[in-house]
Amino acid sequence: MYDYFLGGKDFYDADRVAAEQALRDFPAVRVTARTNRDFMRHVTRYLVEQGVRQFLDIGTGIPTEPNLHQVAQEHAPESRVVYVDNDPMVLAHARALLVSTEQGRTAYLQADAGDPAAILAAPEVTRTLDLSRPVAVSLMAVLHFVPGDVYDIVSTLMAPLAPGSYLAMSHVTTDFDDGERDPEGMGRLLDVYRERGIPVRPRTRDEVARFFDGLELVEPGVEVIHRWRNGGIQHPPSHDKQVSLYGAVGRKIRAD
């Protein structure tokens, strides 16, 4: 569905049908998806500027150019990136499209975000990334789809990483809906996912901030993603409701 919203061509008929229903119920979903993609690029450039050269991107989705490694390696060709997703369709495309620079490296791991210990122990990760040096963990628009204790997932991912590592994420919210039955709210879109057996859990600003407990939040903290370090670009308040994703970046300042 995400690939469909981004204008891609890699989706099943069931994805197309569900995506078209989502567009009927929440026409701004394409704005949401594209703004999230822009946020990923913006954050990746920021992290490269901070000296980060290693990235662990969990919940990759169908590769859609420019991918995270392309953004990172454009500015720092030696950057190393491991992509993680549990969808075999993503695996089929990733090996063909995720091509690294000669100086850097990319790898792809088929694994579930709900098992962070297995991700960290996988050879694709240990052969590509040096966990004794800073790593940026990217969780873009994924944790609201993950059942269970997602806070424990994040803390498990961050625990073995070196000081100077980062957590970067975006997460869906219904904070901007006008009540539970808002006909133009994000809640309508989430109902489409649930009707197809896809669990989804929006979170408030405070709940998103909790993911960064023990980390140093980069200013401006938890913010609607199109307002995060956007250089003073002005957006009407109505745009917040269309996007309905919070984003933030936090830096690990001490070893666990």
N, C-alpha and C positions, 0 to 999 in steps of 0.2 A: 504493500500500500504506500509506503514511504517513497519508493522508487516511482510509483505512478504519480504521486503528488509533485515530485520533482521534475516530471516530464520525461522520465526514463522509459525504457522499453522492456525491462526485465521483471515481469510479474506474471502470476497465474491469472486465469479468468476469474477465479474466486476473489483474488485481490482486487481486480478491476471493478467487479460488482460491488464489493464492500466499499472501495474507495469512492465510487460514484455516489453511493448512498451517503457516505460521510460528507461529500461535497454538497449534497442537497441539504443535509441537516446543519452543516457548519461550513459554509462556503469559504471561510477564511483559512481553511486547513492548508491550502497551498501556500498562503502567506506564512503560516506557522512553520511548515516544512522548510521553505526556502530561507526563512530567517534563522532557523536552527542551523542550516548548512553554513550560512554566512558567519554565524557565531563561532562555529568550529574553526573556520579559516582564520577569523580574527584572533581567537584565543591561541591557536597554534603559532601564528606570527608573534604574538606577545611572548609566548613561552620560549621561542627560539631567541628572541631579543634578550631574554633573561639568562641565556646560556644553556638552555636545555637541549640535549642532543639525542635523548632516548624517549620513546613514546610507547605506551601500552594502550591501545584503542579497543575498548570492549563494547560490543554491540555495533559492529562496523556497518552492517547492512550492505546492500548491493553497492559495489564501488561506483561512485558518481564523481566525475572529474570536476574540479581538482580534488583529489583525495588528500587525506592528512599528510601522507608522506611526501606528496608533491609540493604541498605548501611548505613543509619543514625543509625539504631538500632544496627548494628554490633559494632559500636564504642560507641554509647550512647543508651543503651536499653530503656531509658525513653523517647526517642524522640517521638513526636506526629506529624502525617502527615495527611493532608486532600488532597485527590485527586479530581480533577474537570475535567469533560469532558462532551461534549454534545452528544456523540454517545451512543445509547442504547446498542450496542454490547459490548462496553467497560464496561457498568454497569453490564451486565450479567457475565462477567469474573471477574470483580473487587471484588465482594463480596465473591467469592470462593478463590481467590488467594492472596488478600491483607490482610494477617493475621499478626497481631501485636505481639510483645513480650508482656509478662504479665505486664512489667513495663511501657510500652508505650501505644500508641493507634493509630489506623488508622481509617479513615472514608472516604466515597466516596460520592460525590455530583454530580448529573447530572444537569449541568447548562452550559450556554454559556459564553465564555470569553468576549463577547461583552456587558455583563451586570455585570460589576464588583461590583456595589452596591448590587445587589441581591446575589452575591457570598458571600460577607462579612457579609450579614445579615442572611444567611441561618443557620438553627439550626445545621447542620452538622459541620459548621465552628465554631459557637459560643460555642457549647458544647465541642468541641475538642481542640480549640486553645484559649489561653489567649492573646488577642490583646494588653493588657497593657504591655506585655513582648515581647522581640524581636521575629520576625517571618521572615523566609526566603521565599520570593515569587519566585517560579521557573516557568519560561516561556520558555521551551525548544522547539525551532523549531515550534512555534505556531503563533506568531503575524503576520508573513507574510501571513497567511491564513485568518486573521481577517479583515473584511472591516470596514470602518469608521475611527474615530479618535482614533487610537491605542495609541497615546501619552496620551490622556485623560484617556483611560483605565488604563494605568500604573500609572498615578498620582492618580487616584481614589483608586486603590488598595493600594498604598503606604501611602496615606494621613493619615489614622487612625492608622497606625502601630507605635509602640514605637521606639524611638531612639535605635540604635543598630540592627534594622532590616536590611535585605538585599534584593536586587533584583538580581536574577541570570537569565541570558537568553542567548539563541542562536538565530540567525536570518540569513536567507538565503540572499546571495548577488550575484550579477553578476559583481562585481568589477574585477574579474579575467578573464572574457570573453574577447576574442580578437575581439571586435566589436559586433554589435547587432546580427549578423547572424553567430556567431562562431559555427561551426558544433560540437565542442567538449565542448561547454560552458554550464553552468547551465541554461541559457536561454532556451535551447532546452528542458530540463526537465520541466521547468515551463510551457512551451507551452502544454505539455501533460496534466497537471492539468487543465489548462484553457479550453482546448478542451472538458473536461468532466464537465465543469460548476463549477469548483472549483476556486474561486478567489485567486490569489497569487500575492504578491507585494514584490519584492526584495528591499533591501535598501543598501545604501552606508555605509562606516565606519562612516562618520559624522552623517548620519541619525540614525544609531544604537546608537551612543554616546548620541544623544539627549534624549533617553529614561532615561538616568541617570542624567539629569539636576537636580540639588539640592542634589544629592547623592555624596558620596566620592568614586570615582572609585578605586577598588583594582588594584594594579599593576599586569600586564602591561597595564591595561586599555582595550580598545576594540581591540581584537586580533583574528586572525583565530584560531578556537577552539583547534586545535592540538598543537598550540604554546603557549597556555595560561598556564603559570606557569608549564611548562612541564619538569623542571629539567635539561634544557640544551640539551634535545634530539634534534638532527638535522634532518630536513626534507628538501628534495629538493623543490625549488620553485614550481615545477609542482604539488606538493601535495596540495598547497593552492587552485589551480583551481579544483582539484578533490573534495575537501571538500566544499569549497564555503559557509562556515558558519562563521559568526563572533560570538564571545562570549564575555561576560563581567560579572563582579560582582560589585555591588555598595552597599555601606553601608549608611544607613540613620543616620545622625549625630545630627539632631535636630528635635524637634516636629513641626508639621505644625500648 
